[in-house]
Each structure stands twice: as structure tokens, then as C-alpha cells.
């Protein structure tokens, strides 16, 4: 159950109208990396983990709800940056020049040019935000990443917050309004906070690498192929200890074509860089499969079920319908 609080989470303010920047800010309202995308992504991801990870369900729902609050801040800011336009558009009989914003022919031409870039923005929205990005492309549910595995979804969420953060960072360079700067800096900072929350949640799940359940084939997990004919470049991503247990190392393949021929298309590739055998990997697959299955199955009710208790005193769902 959602309850709308009339006060914004952050006191959004503007110094004056700025239709051009309002158009850019649409990217965080209806864009693929914006607040609506984040809110819907975390909201959708939460349903599948309600019983298996009730604490992570609570986290995702809390952050999804905060993202809706941020969507409201962005929408309010866009509307204030368009102050005057809605009323002037309604003044059709006098063919108004959109008040002070469009007094000169140059300003009118610029507004028409902006409208051609994003036709819906002024012509259809009438001075309010639209569910599009700054180029007028409608928001779509395809923006949402929800894979049904928490270790995958949390990594997607860290990426989503990272992209949203950098968009705010770029947007800050396109406005001189100190009030808008304050709002954008708040929103950008909350992206950083959410990144930290998701990272902490991911680290609380053991094991969490690789994402999902099945481990990789030990013949190939430690191979790095030098796929360039330029000078050899070595770094932590292809030399020495990798993100595995102590003693496992990257195996650098200097000449991938020769190596592929020598191993009959990698079919005859031997395990290298790790002491794990195929049998050990298969046993780990079975163990982790049972663990993940039990996390879900032991909380699944038999027969009729209900989502909430009344009142709901904990993050867990009731086992069966009352």
C-alpha cells in the first residue's frame, strides 16, 4: 500500500524558467537510466525474493519507493522550469508568444527547433513532463532488468545507479541555476548511497560469484586470449591472481589462433590456472542448486497463501492464508 506525502523528499526549487534545460532533464524522468526505470526495476525485482530473501525484498521496496520520490522531484523541477508555458499555450485566441520566454523571433525559432528535436515536449505535454527521454523516445518496460536471480539483479542495480549518477553529473554542466544544482546534487548523491546499499546486499550473499548457480568449465574460466595484434598489454585482468581462491591465476594465451588449432578448437584444452576439477565443479553446482532451491522452497506455503499479515509485524510473509 502506497501513501502519498505532499511534501517532496527534497525541496526542489528553480531560479526561473529554462525550457531548454527542462528538455534535457527529461532524460531522468522518462529516460532509460532515469528515476522511473530505477523505481520500476527494483519494484519488479522484489516480488520474486519476498520469501527467500525477505530482508532484500525490504531493501528493494524501500529504494524503489525512494526512486518514485525522486521521480516526483524531477517532474516538479521540469514543471517549474516550464513555468508560464502552459498558460500561454492555453491563450490560443491571442496567439501569445509564450510570455517572456519567447518575446523575440529568435527565441521563438529556438523553441520551434527544440520542439522538432522532441515534438511531444511542448506540443503534446503542454508545459509538463512527459514519459520520454530528452529526444522524445517514449519510456518502455524494456528498460527494466529483472532476471529472477538476486546476485544478477543486484549487479544490474549497481550498474543502473552508476549510469544514473553519471547522467546527473553531466546534467550539472548544462545549468547555472544554483537551486537546480542543489536538487541535482542531492539526486546524484542518493545514487551513490544506493550503489553502496546494493553492494552491501550483494556481499551478504555467499557465494555470489559467478552470478547465478552454475559454475564455469574449469578449462576456460582462467584463460585470457590476446585478441590483438598490437603490443602485448598485461594487467590485473590477465596476469597473476584473479577473483578466485588463493593460488588460482590467469593463464595468458599469447597466440589465440595457434592455441585454438593445437587444442582442436579448445576441445582438448586442459585445466590450467586452477586446482579445481570438473567433478568438483559439478559437485559445487549440485550443492549450490540445493541451497538456492531450499531458500525458496522452505518458505513456499502449501495450499492457499496470502502476501501480508494484518498488521504486518515483520518482513516475512505469513505461511498460509488465514
N, C-alpha and C positions, 0 to 999 in steps of 0.2 A: 504494500500500500504506500503510495507516494503522497506527500503532503507539501503543497507549495507554500514557501515562506516568501512574503512580498519583498523583503529586503534582499538585495543582491549579496552574495558572499563577499564580494569586494566592491567598494564604492566606485563604480565606473563613472568617469567624468570626461568631458571634452572641452577645449577652449573655444571651439566654434566649428561650423560646418566644414567638411572636407570630403566632397563626394568621391574624389579620386582615391583617397586612402580607404574610404568605405568600401570601394570596389575591391581593392587589394585584400582587405580584411575578410572578405567573403571566403577566402581560402581556408580560414579557421572556423568558419560557420558550416559551410557545406562542401568543403574540400576533402580529398581522400586522406589527408593527415590531420584533419581538424577535430574539433571537440565532439561533434555528433558521431563521427566514426569511432572515436575512443569510447564514448558512452555506450554505444550500441555493441561494440566489440566485447567489452568487459561484461556487459549485461547478458549477452548471449552465452559467453563462455561459462558464466557462473552456474547456469542451470544444471549442466552435466556433472558438476562436482558437489552438489548440495549435500549428498550423503557421504561420499567418500572423503571429501576434504571440507568439512563444514567451516573450518577457520578460514580457508582460502576463498570459499564462497562469500563469506562475510567481507573479506578484503575486496574482492572484485565488485560486489554490490556497492560497497562504500565508495570506491573510486569511480564506478560508473555513475553513481548519483552525483558525486562532485563534478564529474565531467558535464553533466546536464546543467549544473550550476554555472560552469564556465561557458557553456553554450549560451546561456542567458546573458552573461556579461558581454560576450562578443556581439550578440544580437542587439543588446541595448546600446553598445558603443556604435555599431553601424547605424542604428536608427538616429542617434544623436548627431552623428556626422552628416546625416542627410536632412537635418532639421530645415524646414522651410520648403522642401521639395514636394512633399505630399500635398500640402495645402495649395501650393502653386499649380500643381498638376490638376487639382480639382477646379481651378479657376479657368475652366476651358473657354468660357464666353469671351473673356478679355484677352485670350491668348497671351497670358503672362510670360515674362522672360525669366521665370523661376527666381523672382526676387533678386536679392543682391548677388546671388551666385552666378547668374547668367545675364548681367546687365549689358555686356558688350558683345558684339558679333563674334569676337574671338573666343570668349568664354562659351557662347552657345555652340560654336563649331567644335570646341574641345569636348563639350558634353555629348554632342552627337557622335563624335569619334569614339568616345568611351562607350557609348551605348552600342555601337557597332561591334566592339570587342566582346561585350556581354549584353546582348539585346534585352534579356529579361530584367536586367538590374533596375533600370528606371522605367521602361515602358510597361512592364507587367507587374513589378513589385510595388510601384507607387511610393517609393521612399522608405521601404523597409527591407530587411534581409531576405534573401531567397536561398533555398537549399541547393545552391550551386557553388562551384569554385569560382575563382576570380575571372575565369574565362567563359563562364556561363554553362559549364558542363554540369548536368544535374547530379546530385548525390545518388549513390547506388549502394544497395546492400552488398554488392561485390567488394566494397571497401573493407568489409568486416572479415577478419581472420579468426576462425574458431575451429580447431582441429580435434577437439574431444580428448586431447591428452594434455594434462596440465603443464608438463615440462616443455611441451611445444608451445602452448598458448602463452605461457609467461615470457618465453623468449620473444614471441611476436609482440607482446605488450611492451617489453623493454624497447624494442625497435620502434613501435608506434610512438612512445613517449619521446624517444630520441629525435624522430622526424618532426614531431610537433614542436619540440624545443627549438630546433634549428630554424623552422619557419618563423617562429616568433622573433628569433634573433635577427633574421633577415628583415622582417617587417619593421622592427625598431629603427632601421636605417632609412625608412621611407616616410617618416612623420617627424615633425618638430614639435608637435603638441605635447607639452610636459604632462598633462593629465592622461593622455592616451599612452604615453611612455610608461607611466606608473602602472596602468592596467595591464599592459603587455608584459611588463617585467614581472608582475605578480603571476600572471598566467604561465610565463616561461619558467618561473621558479617552481611552480607546482608540478610542471612536467618533470623537473629534476627530482622532486620529492617522490613522485610516483615511480620513477625509474628505480630509486633506492628501495622502495617498498616491494616492487616486483622482484628485484634481485634478491632481497632477503627471503622472500617467499620461495623462490626457486632453490636457494641454498638450503632451505629447511627440508627439502625433499631429497632423500638418499635412496638409491643413486639417482642422479638426474642427467648423466651423460653416458652415452649419447641419448638424445631425446627419444621418447617412446619406450618400447620394451626390448626389441631385438637388438642384439649386439652385432657388430660388423664382422665380416670374414677376416680372421687374423692375418691372412695372406696379404691383405690390401690396406688394412687400417693405418699402417705406418709408412706407406710409400709416398714419396713426393716425386713427381715427374717434372723434369726440367723441360718444359714445353716451348722454350725459346731458343733461337739460335744466336742470341747475343751473349754478352759476357755473363758468366755464372754469378748469380746473386744468392747469397746464403743469409739466413736469419733464424730467429727462434721458431719460425713456421716450417722450417725444413732441415733443421740441424739440432742435434742434442735431444734433451728431454722434451717430450711432448706433454699434452694434458692427460697423462696416464699415470699409473702407479710408478714408483721409483724403479729405475732400471730399464724402462721401455724407451726407445728412441726412434726418431725419424730415420728412414732409410732413403737416401738421396739417389735417384736414378738419373745419371748424367746424360745418357743417350737413350731416350724412351723407345725410339724405333728399333734399335738393336736389341734392347731388352725384351720388347714385345715379340720379336722374331725368335729370340733364344728360348723364350718360355712358351712358345706355341700360342701366342695370343693371351698370355698370362695364365693359361690353364695349368701350366707346370710351375707356376710361381710358388716358391717355398715360403714358409712363415719366417719373417725376419723382423727384428726390432722389438719383439715381444716374446715372452716365455709361454704365453697362453696358447693352448692347443685348441683345435676345432671342437674336441669333446668338452673341454672346459667352457668354451663359449656356449655350446648347446645347453650345458647344464645351467649356466647363468641365465640363458633365455628362459628355460623352464622355471627356474626359481623366481625370476622377476615377473614372469607371466602369472604364476600363482599368487605372488604378493599383490600385484595390481588388481587381479581378479578378486581376491579376498577383500581388498579395500572397498570395493564396490558391493560385492555380493553379501557381505556380512551385515550391511546396512539396508539391504533391499527388503521391504516388508512382504509377507505372504498375504495374499488376498487384497482386500480393499485398503487403500492408502490415502493419506492426506498430507499436504505440504507443510502446514503450520499447526502449532498448538495455540490455544486461546486461553490465556495470554501466552505468547512465545517467550519462555524464560531462559532459553539457551540457543546456541547457534545450530544445534542438531534438529533434524526433523523428527516428528513423532513416528514411531514404528508402524502404526496402523491407524486406520480411520476410527474415530470414536463414534 
